[in-house]
Amino acid sequence: MIDNTRLQHQMKFLLEIDRLKRVLRQIIITDQSRQENSAEHSWHIALMTIILSEYAEPSHIDAFRVVKMLLVHDLVEIDAGDTYCYDDQARENQHERERQAAKRIFKLLPKDQAYELQALWEEFEARKTLNARFANALDRLQPLMSNYFTDGKAWQKHGVKRHQVVARNCSIEDGAPELWQYASRLIEDAVVRGILAE
């Protein structure tokens, strides 16, 4: 066995985060064959950062920091589970459940790395920095796109209405105004097509 405490802590953390692959989200993948898991969601929006970073407002974000934030932000779902964004009752204690999960999961790492990942998670949650606002914009846009391109399956399953989708996603504009224009067009077209209730 390797006698390196730092490496042992890192490996324990890496094994723990593998559990994110088991956390199912309400979103359906675009071929409509199954639900997306949270690890896939994190990967997808991290890659979206690379492709869409030119739409950040203002454009001088730290794309690498945004990618790190997006890869870290849902690790808390290992303990807290995925909270469906349109389930008001489940969202009541979401922050506390996720805060406790962050504390436990990041504590598995050596202190310097635990501190860094905790800080990234808190920055994402606070949405005060340019990087966090852009990260949150992508975190909102990705499921909106999935809903739209799966003919609103999850929206319909949960009886979601247009005003809820607008309220949930209008903050995209804070981090990426042009992406909010795109999202708005998707929402309006979804209503016209009858895949999102008015």
C-alpha positions, 0 to 999 in steps of 0.5 A: 500500500502507498504510504502517502497520506495526501494521495490517500485523501485525494484517492478517497475523494476521487472514489467518493465523487464517482457516486455522482454518476448515480444521481439522476436528474429530472432532465431527459437526455436529448435522444429521450432514452433515459434521465441524465445523471449529475456527472453528465450534467457537470461534464456538459456544462463544463464543455459549454464553458469552453464553447460559449465563453465568448458570450460572457458579460463582460467577456473577460471571465476566467474560463478555467475557473468557471470550468472548475466551478461547474465541475464542483458545484453539483458534487453536493448532490452525492449526499443531498440528491438532485433537487428539481428546480421547479419543486418549491417544497424540496427547495425549502431546505436545499441550501442547508442540505447542500451546505452540509454535503459540501462540508463532508465531501470536500473535507475528504481532501487535503486541507489546501484542496478542500479549501479551494473546492469549498471556496469554488462551491461557495462562489458559485452559490453566491453568484456575485462574481463575473465568473459565478454569474456566467457559470450559473447562466450555463447551469440554467441554460443546459437544462432549458436546452435539454427540455426544449430539445426533448419536446418538453418531456420533463416540463410536461411531466411536472406541469411546469408553466412558462412563467416558472421557466422564465423566473428560473432562467431570467438570471441567465441575462446577468452572466450572458445577455446574448444567451438569455436572448437565445433562451427566451426564443426557446421558451417562446417557441416551446409555448407556440409548439405546445410543449410548454404550458402557458 
